[in-house]
Amino acid sequence: MMILELLDKTNEKSAENRERQGVRLTAREMRARQREQRRAEDALMEIAWSRLC
């Protein structure tokens, strides 16, 4: 669970930086980032489950 919390923190910081710079993501970029984050989370969960077995 700790790794997911770290991912959330890094995503929060990048979102804050974008807001400060006034950069807006297009819908395509937003979906790509969400897809990337979902894949990273799935990979982390797969690692966690494989260690349990």
C-alpha positions as CSV (number, residue, x, y, z in Angstrom):
1,M,0.0,0.0,0.0
2,M,2.9,2.3,0.6
3,I,3.9,2.4,-3.1
4,L,0.4,3.5,-4.1
5,E,0.6,6.3,-1.6
6,L,3.9,7.4,-3.1
7,L,2.4,7.4,-6.6
8,D,-0.5,9.5,-5.4
9,K,1.9,12.0,-3.8
10,T,3.9,12.4,-7.1
11,N,0.7,12.8,-9.1
12,E,-0.4,15.5,-6.7
13,K,2.8,17.4,-7.1
14,S,2.7,17.3,-10.9
15,A,-0.9,18.5,-10.8
16,E,0.1,21.4,-8.6
17,N,2.9,22.3,-10.9
18,R,0.6,22.3,-13.9
19,E,-1.9,24.5,-12.1
20,R,0.8,27.0,-11.2
21,Q,2.0,27.1,-14.7
22,G,-1.6,27.5,-16.1
23,V,-1.1,24.5,-18.3
24,R,-4.3,22.6,-19.2
25,L,-4.3,19.0,-20.4
26,T,-6.3,18.1,-23.4
27,A,-8.8,15.3,-23.0
28,R,-6.5,12.9,-24.9
29,E,-3.6,13.7,-22.6
30,M,-5.8,13.3,-19.5
31,R,-7.0,9.9,-20.6
32,A,-3.4,8.8,-21.5
33,R,-2.2,9.8,-18.0
34,Q,-5.1,8.0,-16.3
35,R,-4.4,4.9,-18.4
36,E,-0.7,5.1,-17.5
37,Q,-1.5,5.5,-13.8
38,R,-4.0,2.6,-13.9
39,R,-1.4,0.3,-15.5
40,A,1.2,1.3,-12.9
41,E,-1.3,0.5,-10.1
42,D,-2.2,-2.8,-11.7
43,A,1.4,-3.8,-12.0
44,L,2.1,-2.9,-8.4
45,M,-0.9,-4.9,-7.2
46,E,0.3,-7.9,-9.3
47,I,3.7,-7.7,-7.6
48,A,2.0,-7.6,-4.2
49,W,-0.2,-10.6,-5.0
50,S,2.7,-12.6,-6.4
51,R,4.6,-12.1,-3.2
52,L,1.8,-13.4,-1.1
53,C,1.7,-16.7,-3.1
